[in-house]
């Protein structure tokens, strides 16, 4: 076997959402900060993301989690998330996957009943508190980057769905939160394909009329996702984040949950100390607590702790034979959409 590149992964899922954590073989990414490294991947050299996230080495629902050495002196590991569209500054589910992989494989000593892992992300430091028992991570709580509402009740006129109202929020990346009733659907598994197609189309239309930049981190900019939401009978929020190439997040979405709490806080529906539950399209749950308030540039923001659990389901090596005809991968519309 002649491989010119070898990477090791620990394959994890968070409430069903796959995060494949790169634990070995990752090349050096230029940049003195995680934000600079993120910008390098997205603006200078995207080859690693394309190599990993495209076929035949991945599927449309795979995310890869890079855990490079931290740039910030107070952090234990860096974190960058590679997805099918681009590299992202932050992801709650993928952060939980990373912490689970780090502790359960011994990359960092696990201490029971709790181990703290500090992640250096382009969105800022994220403190993860892992509850541990008998060598297993039984839960991960993330002190998320401060979230805020950039625009409440924004509107866009669409040909397909008429006037759609949304809240433009930041929870680690930028979201448009849309009440699912506006597209005459419910967040249930049988609607996953339709919701994903509508959500990614809406995302493109909203992004075309919206310029948004984080006021303190200019490398974090642009609308990442549309997330549909609805309120359950027990007060929980049902979420469906829609991602390129028209797929539904299997988890309740950590950065989306962070954004939801920011909206509820801005509407004075929650106060510091209050907790909410968020559910995914397949019924997985995160818990979220509003722990405090923050000021992010001109925006009044929220400090939120999001908690969930992950499970390791495999380990793998990904290699590149120098004669492989698809060194950069490929995508086909049967799986990946138009």
C-alpha positions as CSV (number, residue, x, y, z in Angstrom):
1,X,0.0,0.0,0.0
2,X,1.4,3.4,-1.1
3,X,-0.2,6.3,0.6
4,X,1.0,9.8,0.2
5,X,-1.2,11.1,3.0
6,X,-2.6,9.4,6.1
7,X,-5.1,10.8,8.6
8,X,-6.6,9.1,11.6
9,X,-10.1,9.8,12.8
10,X,-12.2,9.0,15.8
11,X,-15.8,8.8,14.5
12,X,-18.4,10.1,16.9
13,X,-22.0,11.1,16.8
14,X,-23.8,13.6,18.9
15,X,-27.5,12.7,19.2
16,X,-27.1,11.2,15.7
17,X,-25.1,14.0,14.1
18,X,-21.7,12.7,12.8
19,X,-18.5,14.4,13.7
20,X,-15.3,12.7,12.6
21,X,-12.5,14.0,14.8
22,X,-9.0,14.1,13.2
23,X,-6.6,12.8,15.8
24,X,-3.5,12.2,13.6
25,X,-1.9,13.2,10.4
26,X,-3.3,16.7,10.1
27,X,-1.1,19.1,8.2
28,X,0.1,22.5,9.6
29,X,-2.5,25.2,9.0
30,X,-0.9,28.7,8.8
31,X,-2.1,31.4,11.1
32,X,-1.4,32.8,14.6
33,X,-5.0,32.5,15.7
34,X,-7.8,30.1,15.1
35,X,-9.6,32.9,13.2
36,X,-6.6,33.3,10.9
37,X,-6.4,29.5,10.4
38,X,-10.1,29.5,9.5
39,X,-9.6,32.3,7.0
40,X,-6.7,30.4,5.5
41,X,-8.8,27.3,4.9
42,X,-11.7,29.3,3.4
43,X,-9.8,31.9,1.5
44,X,-6.4,30.5,0.6
45,X,-6.2,26.7,0.6
46,X,-9.4,24.6,0.8
47,X,-7.8,21.3,-0.3
48,X,-7.9,19.6,3.0
49,X,-11.7,20.2,3.4
50,X,-12.4,19.1,-0.2
51,X,-10.2,16.0,0.3
52,X,-12.0,15.0,3.5
53,X,-15.6,16.1,2.9
54,X,-16.2,14.9,-0.6
55,X,-16.7,11.4,-2.0
56,X,-15.3,8.8,-2.0
57,X,-13.9,9.5,1.5
58,X,-17.1,11.0,3.0
59,X,-20.8,11.4,2.6
60,X,-23.0,14.4,2.6
61,X,-23.9,14.1,6.3
62,X,-20.2,14.0,7.5
63,X,-18.5,16.8,9.3
64,X,-14.8,16.6,10.1
65,X,-13.4,18.2,13.3
66,X,-9.8,19.5,13.3
67,X,-8.2,19.8,16.8
68,X,-4.9,21.6,16.0
69,X,-2.6,22.9,18.8
70,X,-4.3,25.8,20.5
71,X,-3.1,29.3,19.8
72,X,-4.6,30.8,22.9
73,X,-2.5,30.2,26.1
74,X,-5.5,29.3,28.2
75,X,-6.8,26.6,25.8
76,X,-6.1,22.9,25.6
77,X,-6.9,22.3,22.0
78,X,-7.9,24.2,18.9
79,X,-11.1,23.5,17.0
80,X,-12.2,24.1,13.4
81,X,-15.1,22.3,11.8
82,X,-15.0,21.2,8.1
83,X,-18.3,20.8,6.4
84,X,-19.5,20.3,2.8
85,X,-19.8,24.1,2.1
86,X,-16.8,25.5,4.0
87,X,-14.8,25.6,7.3
88,X,-16.8,26.9,10.2
89,X,-15.8,28.8,13.3
90,X,-17.8,26.8,15.8
91,X,-20.3,23.9,16.2
92,X,-21.8,22.8,19.4
93,X,-22.4,19.2,18.4
94,X,-18.9,18.9,16.9
95,X,-17.3,20.4,20.0
96,X,-19.0,17.8,22.1
97,X,-17.7,15.1,19.7
98,X,-14.2,16.5,19.9
99,X,-14.2,16.6,23.7
100,X,-15.6,13.0,23.9
101,X,-12.9,11.8,21.5
102,X,-10.1,13.6,23.3
103,X,-11.0,12.1,26.7
104,X,-12.1,8.6,25.8
105,X,-9.0,8.0,23.7
106,X,-6.6,9.4,26.3
107,X,-5.4,12.4,24.4
108,X,-6.1,14.2,27.7
109,X,-6.4,12.6,31.1
110,X,-9.9,11.9,32.1
111,X,-10.7,12.9,35.7
112,X,-13.9,11.7,37.3
113,X,-16.5,13.0,38.0
114,X,-15.7,16.0,35.8
115,X,-13.0,17.0,33.3
116,X,-12.6,20.5,31.9
117,X,-11.4,21.0,28.4
118,X,-10.9,24.5,27.0
119,X,-11.3,24.8,23.2
120,X,-9.7,27.6,21.2
121,X,-12.2,28.4,18.4
122,X,-12.4,31.2,15.9
123,X,-15.5,32.3,17.7
124,X,-13.6,32.5,21.0
125,X,-12.7,30.3,23.9
126,X,-15.2,27.6,24.7
127,X,-15.1,25.9,28.1
128,X,-16.3,22.3,28.0
129,X,-17.2,20.5,31.2
130,X,-17.3,16.7,30.6
131,X,-19.1,14.5,33.2
132,X,-17.2,11.2,33.3
133,X,-18.0,7.8,34.8
134,X,-16.1,4.5,34.4
135,X,-14.0,5.8,31.5
136,X,-17.0,7.1,29.6
137,X,-18.0,10.7,28.9
138,X,-21.7,10.7,29.9
139,X,-22.3,14.4,29.0
140,X,-20.6,17.6,27.8
141,X,-21.6,21.1,28.8
142,X,-20.3,23.9,26.6
143,X,-20.0,27.6,27.7
144,X,-20.8,28.9,24.3
145,X,-19.5,32.0,22.6
146,X,-21.8,35.0,23.5
147,X,-24.8,35.0,21.3
148,X,-26.9,37.9,20.0
149,X,-29.8,38.9,17.8
150,X,-28.5,41.1,14.9
151,X,-32.0,41.7,13.5
152,X,-35.4,40.7,14.9
153,X,-38.4,40.0,12.6
154,X,-36.5,40.7,9.4
155,X,-38.5,39.9,6.2
156,X,-37.8,38.6,2.8
157,X,-40.3,38.3,-0.1
158,X,-40.0,35.0,-1.9
159,X,-41.7,33.7,-5.0
160,X,-42.2,30.2,-3.4
161,X,-43.3,30.9,0.1
162,X,-44.5,34.6,0.1
163,X,-43.2,36.9,2.8
164,X,-41.0,35.0,5.2
165,X,-40.1,36.5,8.6
166,X,-36.8,35.5,10.3
167,X,-34.5,36.4,13.2
168,X,-30.9,37.0,12.2
169,X,-28.8,35.7,15.0
170,X,-25.2,34.7,16.0
171,X,-24.6,31.7,18.1
172,X,-21.0,30.8,17.0
173,X,-22.0,31.2,13.3
174,X,-24.8,33.3,11.8
175,X,-28.3,31.9,11.5
176,X,-31.7,32.9,10.1
177,X,-34.3,31.4,12.5
178,X,-37.6,30.7,10.8
179,X,-40.9,29.5,12.3
180,X,-41.6,26.4,10.3
181,X,-45.3,27.1,10.1
182,X,-44.4,29.7,7.5
183,X,-43.6,27.0,5.0
184,X,-46.6,24.9,6.0
185,X,-44.6,22.0,7.4
186,X,-43.9,20.3,10.7
187,X,-40.4,19.3,11.9
188,X,-40.8,15.5,11.6
189,X,-38.6,12.9,10.0
190,X,-40.7,12.4,6.9
191,X,-40.3,16.1,6.0
192,X,-36.5,16.1,6.3
193,X,-35.8,16.3,2.6
194,X,-38.4,19.0,1.9
195,X,-37.3,21.1,4.9
196,X,-33.6,20.8,3.9
197,X,-34.4,21.8,0.3
198,X,-36.5,24.8,1.4
199,X,-34.0,25.8,4.1
200,X,-31.0,25.8,1.8
201,X,-32.9,27.7,-0.9
202,X,-34.1,30.3,1.7
203,X,-30.5,30.6,3.1
204,X,-29.3,31.5,-0.4
205,X,-32.0,34.1,-0.9
206,X,-31.5,35.7,2.5
207,X,-27.7,35.7,2.2
208,X,-28.1,37.5,-1.1
209,X,-29.7,40.5,0.6
210,X,-27.9,40.3,3.9
211,X,-24.3,41.4,4.8
212,X,-23.4,40.4,8.3
213,X,-20.0,40.5,10.0
214,X,-19.2,39.7,13.7
215,X,-18.4,43.1,15.2
216,X,-15.3,41.7,17.0
217,X,-14.2,38.8,14.8
218,X,-14.2,40.0,11.1
219,X,-13.1,36.5,9.9
220,X,-16.6,35.3,11.0
221,X,-19.1,36.6,8.6
222,X,-21.9,35.7,6.3
223,X,-25.1,33.7,6.9
224,X,-24.3,30.1,7.5
225,X,-27.7,28.4,7.9
226,X,-31.4,28.6,8.1
227,X,-32.8,26.8,11.1
228,X,-36.5,26.0,11.3
229,X,-38.1,26.1,14.8
230,X,-41.4,25.3,16.5
231,X,-42.5,25.2,20.1
232,X,-43.6,21.9,21.6
233,X,-46.5,21.4,23.9
234,X,-44.2,21.0,26.9
235,X,-42.3,24.3,26.1
236,X,-39.3,22.7,24.4
237,X,-38.1,24.1,21.1
238,X,-38.0,21.8,18.1
239,X,-35.1,22.6,15.7
240,X,-34.2,21.7,12.2
241,X,-30.9,23.3,11.0
242,X,-30.6,22.9,7.2
243,X,-27.1,22.5,5.7
244,X,-25.6,22.3,2.3
245,X,-26.2,20.2,0.3
246,X,-29.8,20.2,1.4
247,X,-29.7,18.0,4.5
248,X,-31.1,18.3,8.0
249,X,-29.0,18.4,11.1
250,X,-29.6,15.2,13.1
251,X,-28.8,16.9,16.4
252,X,-30.7,19.8,18.1
253,X,-27.8,22.0,17.0
254,X,-25.6,23.6,19.6
255,X,-24.9,27.0,17.9
256,X,-28.6,27.1,16.8
257,X,-29.6,26.4,20.4
258,X,-27.3,29.3,21.5
259,X,-29.1,31.5,18.9
260,X,-32.6,30.4,20.1
261,X,-31.8,31.4,23.7
262,X,-30.5,34.8,22.5
263,X,-33.9,35.4,20.8
264,X,-35.9,34.3,23.9
265,X,-33.7,36.5,26.1
266,X,-34.2,39.5,23.7
267,X,-37.9,38.9,23.9
268,X,-37.7,38.7,27.8
269,X,-39.1,35.2,27.7
270,X,-36.1,33.8,29.7
271,X,-33.9,35.3,32.3
272,X,-30.5,34.3,33.7
273,X,-30.8,30.9,35.5
274,X,-33.7,29.7,33.2
275,X,-33.3,26.5,31.3
276,X,-34.9,25.3,28.1
277,X,-34.8,22.0,26.1
278,X,-34.2,21.8,22.4
279,X,-35.1,18.8,20.3
280,X,-34.0,17.6,16.9
281,X,-35.9,16.3,14.0
282,X,-35.3,12.7,15.3
283,X,-36.0,13.5,18.9
284,X,-32.5,14.0,20.4
285,X,-32.3,16.6,23.1
286,X,-29.9,19.3,24.3
287,X,-30.5,21.3,27.5
288,X,-29.6,25.0,27.5
289,X,-29.2,27.5,30.4
290,X,-29.0,31.3,30.2
291,X,-26.1,31.9,32.5
292,X,-25.7,35.6,32.0
293,X,-25.6,38.6,29.8
294,X,-22.9,40.1,27.5
295,X,-22.3,43.1,25.2
296,X,-20.9,42.2,21.8
297,X,-20.0,45.4,20.0
298,X,-23.4,47.2,19.5
299,X,-25.4,44.1,20.4
300,X,-26.8,43.0,23.8
301,X,-26.0,39.4,24.0
302,X,-26.5,36.2,26.0
303,X,-24.2,33.8,27.8
304,X,-25.5,30.3,27.3
305,X,-24.4,26.8,28.5
306,X,-25.5,24.0,26.1
307,X,-25.3,20.3,27.2
308,X,-25.6,17.0,25.3
309,X,-24.0,13.6,24.9
310,X,-21.9,11.8,22.3
311,X,-21.0,8.2,21.4
312,X,-17.9,7.0,19.7
313,X,-18.9,4.4,17.0
314,X,-15.7,3.8,15.1
315,X,-12.1,4.6,14.3
316,X,-10.6,4.8,10.9
317,X,-7.6,5.8,8.7
318,X,-8.1,7.9,5.6
319,X,-5.3,7.7,3.0
320,X,-4.5,8.9,-0.5
321,X,-2.9,6.6,-3.0
322,X,-0.8,8.7,-5.3
323,X,-2.5,7.1,-8.3
324,X,-6.0,7.8,-7.0
325,X,-7.9,9.6,-9.8
326,X,-10.0,11.6,-7.3
327,X,-7.5,13.2,-5.0
328,X,-9.8,16.2,-4.5
329,X,-13.0,14.2,-4.2
330,X,-16.2,14.6,-6.2
331,X,-19.9,15.2,-5.6
332,X,-22.9,13.9,-7.6
333,X,-26.4,15.4,-7.7
334,X,-28.1,12.1,-6.8
335,X,-26.9,12.5,-3.2
336,X,-25.6,16.1,-3.0
337,X,-28.4,17.9,-4.8
338,X,-28.1,20.4,-7.7
